[in-house]
Each structure stands twice: as structure tokens, then as C-alpha cells.
Amino acid sequence: MARVVRPVWAVIAAAFAVFISAFMTSAVPGAAQSAPPAPTAAQMSPFVGDWVVTTAMGGTQTTSTLSVKNDGGKVTATLAPE
């Protein structure tokens, strides 16, 4: 009886390993993915300007200033705490 059970468990383990390896390649970040293109200056134009950002975590709240600029077609952002 024990000799029949071992091959069955070996087959189940091998099938599980094949199943997991088949789906692991799609779950690994960056395995077959390229970086998305950077946004253009035209796409970022609605966000250009000075913004007030409020972040709350637990009982703590902080306010920061976000400045988004278009410098000759290159979009830059600066985050400064207040």
C-alpha cells in the first residue's frame, strides 16, 4: 500500500509544480513587461501649477506643497513640506 501512495503523491506534487510555474511567469513584475511611456507635456498641462496636498494616516495629518512645472517640454515636480 505504501508503495502505491508514494508515486501518487509524487505525481500530485509534480502537477502542482507545473501548475504554479505556468502562472508564476505572468505574476512576476517586469518579467515580460516594458516601462510605460512617459506622459507628454500636453498630457500634463492640466496639472501644471501649484497644488496643496493633504495626507492623513491614522491620527496624523500633514500638508505639503506640490509644484508642477513645464520646463521646455520636460515636466518636473517638486514636493515641499509646510
C-alpha positions as CSV (number, residue, x, y, z in Angstrom):
1,M,0.0,0.0,0.0
2,A,2.8,2.5,0.9
3,R,4.5,1.9,-2.5
4,V,1.3,2.9,-4.4
5,V,0.8,6.0,-2.3
6,R,4.3,7.4,-2.9
7,P,4.0,7.6,-6.7
8,V,0.6,9.2,-6.4
9,W,2.0,11.9,-4.1
10,A,4.9,12.4,-6.5
11,V,2.5,12.9,-9.4
12,I,0.4,15.3,-7.4
13,A,3.5,17.3,-6.4
14,A,4.8,17.4,-10.0
15,A,1.4,18.5,-11.3
16,F,1.2,21.3,-8.7
17,A,4.7,22.4,-9.6
18,V,3.8,22.6,-13.3
19,F,0.6,24.5,-12.4
20,I,2.4,27.0,-10.3
21,S,5.3,27.6,-12.7
22,A,2.8,28.1,-15.5
23,F,1.2,31.1,-13.7
24,M,4.4,32.5,-12.0
25,T,5.8,34.0,-15.2
26,S,2.7,36.2,-15.6
27,A,2.7,37.2,-11.9
28,V,6.4,38.3,-11.8
29,P,6.5,42.1,-12.2
30,G,8.7,43.2,-15.0
31,A,9.3,39.7,-16.4
32,A,8.0,40.4,-19.9
33,Q,6.8,44.0,-19.5
34,S,8.4,47.2,-20.7
35,A,8.2,50.5,-19.0
36,P,5.2,52.6,-19.9
37,P,5.9,55.8,-22.0
38,A,6.4,59.0,-20.0
39,P,3.5,61.5,-20.3
40,T,3.9,64.3,-22.8
41,A,3.8,67.9,-21.8
42,A,0.4,68.2,-23.5
43,Q,-0.9,65.4,-21.3
44,M,0.5,67.1,-18.2
45,S,-0.7,70.6,-19.0
46,P,-3.9,70.3,-16.8
47,F,-1.7,69.5,-13.8
48,V,0.9,72.3,-14.2
49,G,0.8,74.8,-11.3
50,D,1.0,74.8,-7.5
51,W,-1.1,72.4,-5.5
52,V,-1.7,71.9,-1.8
53,V,-1.6,68.2,-0.9
54,T,-3.0,66.9,2.4
55,T,-2.2,63.4,3.6
56,A,-3.8,61.7,6.6
57,M,-2.5,58.5,8.1
58,G,-4.0,57.3,11.3
59,G,-4.3,60.3,13.6
60,T,-1.6,62.3,11.8
61,Q,-2.3,64.8,9.1
62,T,0.3,66.6,7.0
63,T,0.1,69.3,4.4
64,S,2.6,69.8,1.6
65,T,3.0,72.0,-1.5
66,L,3.4,70.3,-4.9
67,S,4.7,72.4,-7.7
68,V,4.4,71.0,-11.2
69,K,6.3,72.9,-14.0
70,N,6.8,72.5,-17.7
71,D,10.4,73.4,-18.4
72,G,10.8,73.4,-22.2
73,G,8.7,70.3,-22.8
74,K,10.1,68.5,-19.7
75,V,7.7,68.1,-16.8
76,T,9.2,68.5,-13.3
77,A,7.6,68.3,-9.9
78,T,8.7,69.5,-6.5
79,L,7.1,68.4,-3.3
80,A,7.9,70.6,-0.3
81,P,6.5,70.1,3.3
82,E,5.0,73.0,5.0
